[in-house]
């Protein structure tokens, strides 16, 4: 098939590249001329494991192309994916201006039957709004479909190529037949393509992310209680995760969730409920728990230095909101950095992929290390914010020699408490005993 994908962020670029990998011809559209120029020359603008190989191969085979011209992109296709940003507004609602602007433009361009597919995460009722925006200028036949993405950053290629399920919201048998054919190569192992109405598909995406965010915040509250009463959250996690009704995923305690999906999607579904005179009290609490969890280590850090961080210097490992991505949206590390600087401390940080994005956002508020060990020099303590694999088995002789004192505040529970005691560290993690060897 000939396909157009409008928007080349995480979702759009993964969608376009993976669709090209199954033999389709895909044109990706973006208004950023510099970005499009780089992609045409084989420069991938995001970090996502395994995407680069598919990206390069499909450009070389001329199945994947890029343009800034929407009209050129949709000229020879009747399948158009919208993968545009929907940032949260001040009130928590999703901002639809980019999607509706493209929908308006499409209404002036379309000349034959087309399927316009909302791939972005959008509030319930967006398909109707997109339909209305197109219909204002185009009186021909078209369908607007909801096809929410369920991509995990760091695993997005695998998630697209071998999805647990494909959800398609449409009442059109014509659109259903075409999209079933399009997605058939991705579900050869028998995972379902689930058809439903557009509003149910839109709600499915929000409900899924809200539920996963709830599991994370629930586990973080349990971890905090474990620490107070002397229980070990690692043992509790294994104990409840072995229950098949609960499962062991999303039960790892830490310093909160971040990224492009969970924060804004939970906000958006809460706002949708409020707009309909209903309060989602559990999810409102999830947001509150997560907000406080991002800086849960700060009281311990302050206490370790008698409430005074002036002149203290900290090393931070991890800036991305999670490993295997360069995404820093709502990353807990940035909240911790702000609090440390407010208290008069300085910071030197290292992240395998996210440092350039942090530098663009906060510039020289902190120093940036060449590697994880370079970050440690003359630091009073190490703070771990992201569980990159490279941080899991460090050379502790390097840590011993470079840190001013053997002090670690671990927001991702990377190390065993017993071993940190044996190594002589002050070690504060989440939901477990604090080792105080000071």
Secondary structure, DSSP 8 states (H G I E B T S, - for coil): -EEEEE--SHHHHHHHHHHHHTT-EEEEE-S-HHHHHHHHTT--SS--TTHHHHHHHHHHTTSEEEES-HHHHHTT-SEEEE-----B-TTS-B--HHHHHHHHHHHHH--S-EEEEE-S---TTHHHHHHHHHHTT--S-EEEEE------TTSHHHHHHT-SEEEEE-S-HHHHHHHHHHHGGGGTTS-EEEEE-HHHHHHHHHHHHHHHHHHHHHHHHHHHHHHHHT--HHHHHHHHHTSTTT-STT----S---SSSHHHHHHHHHHHHHHTT---HHHHHHHHHHHHHTTTTHHHHHHHTTT--TT-EEEEE--SSSSS----TT-HHHHHHHHHHHTT-EEEEE-TTTHHHHHHHHGGGSEE-SSTTGGGTT-SEEEE-S--GGGTT--HHHHHHHSSS-EEEETT--S-HHHHHHTT-EEE-SSS--B---
